[in-house]
């Protein structure tokens, strides 16, 4: 992302009332294996940021991304 880190962008999303409740999927290459535990530890070192709803590792597996989006949409739908 030009001029901004993904962490900063994520923090800004969570800090604004208009975007704070939008579900977020973090696409990460931090571990190379998609280990969400490592990514969560990394985010915790960046201040008090609430965890995202999901993680998807790089390189992106199309099926995994689609399944993850579907799960979040179903979760949102069930909340209504």
Buried (B, 14 or more C-beta within 10 A) or exposed (E): EEEEEEBEEBBEBBEEEEEEEEBBBBBBEBBEEBBBEBBBEBBEEEEEBEBBBBBBBEEEEEEEBEEBBEBBEEEEEEEE
